[in-house]
Amino acid sequence: MQSCDIDTHQVNIVLTTDEEIRDLNFRFRKIDAATNVLSFPFEEPDDSSVHLFSQKELGDIVISFDRAVQESQTYNQPLQQRLNWLIVHGLLHLIGYDHERSEKDAEIMLKKEHDLLNEYKNQRSVLMPHLAVNVDHVATIREARGINEPDPVTAAAICELAGAQGIVVHLREDRRHIQDRDVKILRETVKTKLNLEMGAAQEIIEFALDLKPDMVTLVPEKRKELTTEGGLNIVSQKKKIARTIGKMTKANIPVSLFIDPDLKQIKAAADVGATFVEIHTGAYADATNESLQFDEFELIRTAAEEAHLLGLRVNAGHGLGYTNTAAIAAIDPIEELSIGHAIISRSVFSGLEQAVRDMCEIVESGSFY
């Protein structure tokens, strides 16, 4: 609106159905068909008192949500991207652009749409999430031989030098990869932010309270799992998680809860006093076709937006790699992506520094457009 010099105006955006927008088309345009978007400019009343209000009405943009969903699937676009385009398209109609007048007008309107969407993209890039690298699998390789290399502490330093804005380690009860020694040294050497993933076992809680990492992420933990298999079920253990958060809060340690993109779990995270949620992206990463991946993406996007509305800060991670991270990085509320296995795997071939730089570029430029 500011780019169009109409930031003193108000626009009403209405999401409706195909049936209702078809009715509007027939009533106002004599067209018996549904369309994706309609614009209705505000007609000023005769009452001169309307000019006393600082906020002026520009008009209404009515969008068929049914059609937006259908088109997003047809064009293989995230729904948010399609809605952004429809809003911009409707807004331009409100201020006088009309692609139906002539081919010249259509070209002018199309260029303006692209300009506004690109400007939005560039403004969002300032707020794009950053990359936190999980170095657990460096320790996994070390523990496979029971020796002292490769060292996850050294790996963390390389990751930071390559552009990572955080280091993540998971100290498990069985100490299968990361060891107490690793975490203690990392607390002294990490220059960005140290995120300690942990279960809510008493021993680990006491370790964290003594260590005072920059933040902790509570995760579910099963001894037989190869990696974390899903999010915390906060709903079923509110009191236990709330007690753990209370202890961390007294020690000035922010707490994130690793949860599935489930609105009940999002609400429960807010109820127990978490500062962050980290949305589990595993189902999205494991999706076997585009349709399933799109459905999982929408669950993540909806969960992130709901968490943000509830006052939670939002991170995401699990299973993300070089081919599926960009779309997640473009979800507005997400501040940080935690990625480990994909980076360590690529580093075997490209070197760790380059693997981190490549992922940083994806995260920082991630976009729907």
Secondary structure, 3 states (H helix, E strand, C coil): CCCCCCCCEEEEEEEECHHHHHHHHHHHHCCCCCCCEEEEECCCCCCHHHHHCCCEEEEEEEEEHHHHHHHHHHCCCCHHHHHHHHHHHHHHHHCCCCCCCCHHHHHHHHHHHHHHHHHHHHHHHCCCCEEEEECHHHHHHHHHHCCCCCCHHHHHHHHHHCCCCEEEEECCCCCCCCCHHHHHHHHHHCCCCEEEEECCCHHHHHHHHHHCCCEEEECCCCCCCCCCCCCCCCHHHHHHHHHHHHHHHHCCCCEEEEECCCHHHHHHHHHCCCCEEEEECHHHHHCCCHHHHHHHHHHHHHHHHHHHHCCCEEEEECCCCCCCHHHHHCCCCEEEEEECHHHHHHHHHHCHHHHHHHHHHHHHHCCCC
